[in-house]
Amino acid sequence: MNRAETLDGLRQSPKVDVCVIGGGINGISVFRELALQGLSVLLVEKHDYCSGASSALSRMVHGGLRYLENGEFKLVQESLAERDRLLTNAPHYVAPLPTTVPVFGLFSGLGNSVVRFFGLTRRPSRRGAVAIKMGLGIYDFLTRKRAMMPRHQFRGKRMTLAKWPALNTDIMSSATYFDAWVSHPERLGIELLDDGLFASGMARALNYAEISPDGAGAFVVHDTIDGSSVVVKPKLIINATGGWIDITNSKLFSPQARPQSLMGGTKGSHLVIDNAALYDALADHMIYYENEDGRICILFPYLGKVLVGSTDIRVSDPDTARCETDERDYILQSLAFVLPGIEIRPEEISFQFSGVRPLPVSTDSFTGRIPRDHFCTVIESEAEGQPAVVCMIGGKWTTFRSFGELAADLALERLQKRRAVSTTERPIGGGRRFPLDRAAWIAKVANEKGISAVRLAELFARYGTQAEAIADFIVAAPDTQLPHPAYSARELLFLIRNEAAERLDDVLLRRTTLAITGDLSLEMMDAVLLLLAAEKSWTPAQQLAERSRFLILLRERHGVDEQALFERNERRSMKCETTAKSG
Ligand SMILES: Cc1cc2nc3c(=O)[nH]c(=O)nc-3n(C[C@H](O)[C@H](O)[C@H](O)COP(=O)(O)OP(=O)(O)OC[C@H]3O[C@@H](n4cnc5c(N)ncnc54)[C@H](O)[C@@H]3O)c2cc1C
């Protein structure tokens, strides 16, 4: 269903069971749950899908070792169960991640964890070997029945430095355990959305759209792409706008009926670093380390680069969140503490990003101690015949399925409907019919489609088994190479046509990993602009406006300026020349 069909469908039948506001991973998850139960459900996202916190995560799919210190055992247990489900349901994007914790003392942090557990202090402190051992023991215990990954193991100082010679030599030992990571979280969101859309003709979704009460008991959906509007009449609203939840409620309710503040979001920023010595120093592990102030930071190999983060700072307006200079300095200083010999030059920071954790409102002076659990609160309707609003509060990326399930069950109960389908074992997108023997699958499909095995392997790495549908589309018409050797015009055309991509950033930041991995050059940006312009029938003036809007966004939000993109053109041409000469 395209945008125009979605809006026409709503014009013909404005009554919907549920309207979900917010197309981050949690909003998409509850949308999919409800669509699978056969409800008529509408999702409205004001920007692009997964463009808020759901694109700013540390990309860990994890139980949350440090939440044990806060006594959040239930959350850790649930998160570990969801992590293991994702390893099975989305194996194309979620994979095991060996994680190593450098340990600097024996007993430090132990007493503090105990008093913290009993609520006597909230102050973070260094964690010693015994505290870490206890945490990892609980991790192993909670996953003992599924045992999908190896148990934790300790290494002494000599063995640790033999494997990671660049680590701070003040360490006493290290502990290695397994968690998981997600390579393309924004793409997984799109696949989840598609699962909902394909499940039922009564499920509809719009990005770049806003919703507000019309003052007469109904709601108006405003399409910010073409400026048109449509009236809808939902029986129930789900506010899944994460860090924006209070701002959204202030638009849904009159000042007299407005609920108390629910959100106490904190901003977190990350850097993506292109430095071979740093990459090699990790030896394919995540380093999960404490900075000198006791805050946990992470460092891990991400699609050929290194992801480092993060910060934890209270903010009130998520729209203003960006990585500030002092946050960059903090992250680089933490890196210099754990891997002291590795020097990072400013130009090696190839991308940065920031987002707001949708945490419940809290007066805790230490942001790291705010509970990470999720729950729903229902705000009853202001007037007879008006829909109640279910607010989804909190929630990690890892637990999107169980949180979506919780909110959907609440909606089903209120609408007196029954759950028909469970999502616990439901594969997602390119994780469907996932082959045990990947190489054999790639060879077979490449042969069937008449496409090279190398090209099909690239598609498989990016889309899992959906590579097959994309290969079908690619071979259906003449294709052209783009200024990036691993992408072609028809591959991106497929994403633009089938994945609701409306803007340059949708394609370059979220449907692909081109920007985050530092693979985006000025030439590539302009090539994608031409593809989009042809698809959307943009005038030359619209193209120019989109180009400069995107360049501002890239500079202000992601620390990448036009000069850096231009230099990537140059580097690419030099590489091509060298390859041609050596060939
Ligand atoms: C720095 C950082 C690191 C993190 N690391 C991890 C991690 O490693 N692992 C993990 O499991 N979790 C992690 N998280 C948490 C995780 O990213 C979030 O909990 C999760 O993505 C929240 O999803 P959401 O859908 O609730 O919110 P969001 O993704 O923020 O979605 C809310 C959406 O609502 C939209 N919206 C707002 N107002 C309106 C409106 N009026 N109308 C329509 N739409 C609206 C926004 O545009 C946005 O897309 C991290 C978070 C941060 C910030």
The ligand as an ORCA input file, in Angstrom:
! r2SCAN-3c Opt
* xyz 0 1
  C      22.207      6.427     23.932
  C      21.278      5.257     23.982
  C      21.794      3.975     24.034
  C      20.925      2.887     24.089
  N      21.441      1.639     24.009
  C      20.621      0.567     24.016
  C      21.148     -0.724     23.795
  O      22.332     -0.910     23.535
  N      20.286     -1.760     23.845
  C      18.947     -1.592     24.110
  O      18.243     -2.592     24.212
  N      18.414     -0.369     24.260
  C      19.213      0.720     24.193
  N      18.704      1.972     24.287
  C      17.261      2.145     24.516
  C      16.468      2.074     23.233
  O      17.108      2.684     22.162
  C      15.124      2.747     23.437
  O      14.579      2.358     24.651
  C      14.125      2.422     22.339
  O      14.696      2.624     21.075
  C      12.903      3.280     22.533
  O      12.040      3.113     21.443
  P      10.691      3.938     21.371
  O       9.959      3.424     20.212
  O       9.996      3.875     22.689
  O      11.159      5.458     21.219
  P      11.696      6.224     19.916
  O      12.551      5.361     19.092
  O      12.274      7.507     20.373
  O      10.372      6.481     19.093
  C       9.450      7.472     19.393
  C       8.928      8.008     18.078
  O       7.822      8.857     18.280
  C       7.848      9.845     17.273
  N       7.007     10.952     17.691
  C       7.234     11.851     18.653
  N       6.195     12.690     18.778
  C       5.274     12.319     17.864
  C       3.995     12.790     17.495
  N       3.422     13.814     18.127
  N       3.349     12.186     16.492
  C       3.901     11.149     15.846
  N       5.112     10.649     16.154
  C       5.795     11.211     17.160
  C       9.314     10.195     17.155
  O       9.618     10.818     15.916
  C       9.968      8.837     17.319
  O      10.233      8.211     16.071
  C      19.534      3.089     24.161
  C      19.019      4.382     24.081
  C      19.871      5.454     23.957
  C      19.304      6.822     23.787
*
